[in-house]
Amino acid sequence: MEENKKTIINRLAAVKSKSGKSCSQIAEQTGLTNVYVAQLLRRQAQLKPDTAPKLRAALPELPEDLLQEMMRPPMRSYDPNLIQDPCVYRLNEAVMHFGESIKGNYQ
């Protein structure tokens, strides 16, 4: 598949939209978490071969080429503007403030 990440993500979003299902509904049908489903549909995670049939059942309109693309290593990236989103900013702030304690370096 020679498509770029944005095109692939748009195609995956169209399949999800056409299904009328939320990530939570797809997660329930596949036994995955809703966040993992969102990661799969944004190509931030790799679809495992044993999960592919479950995803195909939940999204029957998912074409074979996209299903195969989802099983390739993820196309992770970072949008530097994402930190401006209030939810992401607060999550990052929490990690910065409490990271050492969460990590367990406190003795």
Secondary structure, 3 states (H helix, E strand, C coil): CCCCHHHHHHHHHHHHHHHCCCHHHHHHHHCCCHHHHHHHHCCCCCCCCCCHHHHHHHCCCCCHHHHHHHCCCCCCCCCHHHHHCHHHHHHHHHHHHHHHHHHCCCC
